[in-house]
Amino acid sequence: MRYSYILLVVFSLVIGGCADRSAGLTPLAEDAVILAFGDSLTHGTGVKREHSYPTVLQRLTGRKVINAGVPGEVTATGVKRLLDLLTKYQPDLLIIIHGGNDMLRKKNLDMATNNLKTMILMAQERNVQVVMMAVPNPTLILSPAEFYEELANNMGVPIEVDAISDILQYPSNKSDAIHPNEKGYRMMAESLHELLLSKGAL
């Protein structure tokens, strides 16, 4: 009996340790503000502004989505820019899609990870919820860079891991080698919308 009890406790601890730390988000009010933060993938390079993922996401969610994407930006610059945006817009949710330019320019990925962690902490310290999307490694066969999911799990942040990699695998979804087209950005927005629904934000 005692042995069975010990096994049950161990099993419960293992299951608990494997549980998704980002199991849920607080529902977003109808007047909530979402800050979409990142580089050209957020800005919508390759399409008109109306077809960028933040604009499409605004239509899908019915919430205001602010496009704060700056093409070419690396995470070190993003860290310096984010604080003013959090202060100015006081968002309820921050979406981070960043780090692609660090990989393209072969920056130190440990530093990039630390920069992303700082962004998350800046938001969390202000009671702003955070979600992330992983960016693929710039290789022939695209796959999400591993550090994104590890960071998100460690920080308790919901993340969409595969969407951008899957989108950019197909020429029909791209405006150039590294940017989606209108269809691709819509797919990004739809993936984020599904994530927000599944986590209880909508």
N, C-alpha and C positions, 0 to 999 in steps of 0.2 A: 504493500500500500504506500509506504513512504517512498519507495523507488518510483512508483507511478506518479506520485505528487511532484517529485523532483523533475521528472521528465516533462510534466505539464508546465512547470514553471520555466524551465529552460526553453521549451517550445514557444511559450508566450513571449519570452524575452527576445527570441530570434525573430518572431513575427513582428513584434513591436519595433525592433531595430530596423527591419526592412520596410516598415510602413512609409508611405509617401508623406514626407514632412510638409509638402505643399498641398495637402489634401483639399484645402478650400480657400475661397476668397470671400470677403464680405460683399454682399450685394451692392451694386452701384445704383445710387438714386438716379432718377430720371434727369436731374440737372447736374449729374456728375461730370467732371472734366477728366479726360484721358490725355496724358502727354506722351506722344510717340517720339521717342528720342533715338537718334542714331546718325548714320551717315547717308550715302546716296540711296541705299535700299529703303530708307525711310523717306527721304526727300522725294523719291520717285523718278530718279534719273532714267531717261529713255521714253517717258510718257508725259502727257499734259498733267498738270497738278490735280485735275479732277479725277484722274485715274490712279493716283498714288494710293498705296494701301491705307494710309490714315483717312483719306477722304472716303474711300469705300467702307472702311470700318465704321466711320461715323454714320453712314447710311444704315449699315447692318445693325448697329447697337442702339441707335437713337440717342446716343450720348455725344457731347462735343469732343472731338478729337483734334488736338493741336499738332500740326506737323512741325517737329523740331529736328528735321534731318539736315545735315550739312555734308554735301558731297566731299569725299576725300579726307574726312576727319579721322584721326586716330584716337584711341581711347585716352591717351594722355591729355589731349586737347579737350575731349569730351568731358572729362572730370572737371576741368576748369570752367566749362560752360554751363554745366547742369545746375549748379546751385542757384544762379540767377533765375533760371527758368522755373525751378521749384518755388522760389520766392514770388516770382511774378504771377504764375498761373495757379499756384496752390492746387495741384491736381489731386484727384482721388486715386488715380492709378497711373503708374509709369510703365511704359513698354520700352524695353531696351533691346535694340538690334544693333550691335556694335562689335567692332573687332576685326572686321573683314580687311580693312586697310592696314591694320597691324600685321596681318598674315601676308598680304600682298607685298608689303615693304620689308618683310622679314624682321619685324621688331621682336624684341624679347617677349615671348608669350607668357612668362611668369609675371612680367610687369603688366601686360595687358589684362591678365586675370585679376591682378591686384587693383587695377583701375576700375574694372567692372565691379569688383567687390565694393570698392569705395562708392561707386554710383548707387549700388543697392543700399548700402548703409546710410547714405545721405537721404535717400527716400524714406527708408524705414524709420529713421530718427524723427522724421516729420509725419509719421503715421500715414505715409503714402504706400499703397499696395504696389507690388512689382510683379511683372511677368517678363519673360525673356523669349527670344527666338534664337536658336543656334545658327551660326553662319558656317557655310562649308569651307573646308580647306581648299585653297585654289590649286587643285590637282586635276588631272585628266578625268578620273572617276571621282565625282564629287561625293563627299561624305561629311557630316557635321564634325567640326573640331571637337575633340573629346572634352576639353576643359570646360565647355559651356554646361554640359549636364552635371558634371561634378560640382561646379560652382553653385549651380542652381539648387542642387540637392543639399549642399552644405549650408546654404543660406535660407532654405525653406521657401524657395521661389518657384512657382509654376513655370514650366518651360515647354515650348514646342520645339522638338529636337530636329525632326526630319524634313519639315515642310519646304524650307528654302532649298535644301540640297535636292529634294525630289523635283521641285519646280524647275530648277536650272539644269536638270539632266536633259531636258528636251528643248530643241531649238524652237519649237512652236510656242514656247512660254517665255522666250527671251527677246530683248531688244538688241543686246550685244552679248559678249562672252560672259559678263558677270552681273548683268542687270535683267530683271524680268521685263516683259512687255505688259500691255494692258491686261491681258489674260493672266499673266503670272502674278502681277500685283493683286488682282482680284482674288486669286487663290491664296496669297499670303493673308489677306484680310479675312477670308473665309476660315482659314486655319486658326487664326487668332480668335475669331468669333466663336468657333467651336470650343476652343480652350476656355474662354471666359464662361461659356455656358456650362461646360463640364465641371468647372471649379466653383460654380455658384455665384459668379459676379453678375450674371444677367438672368 
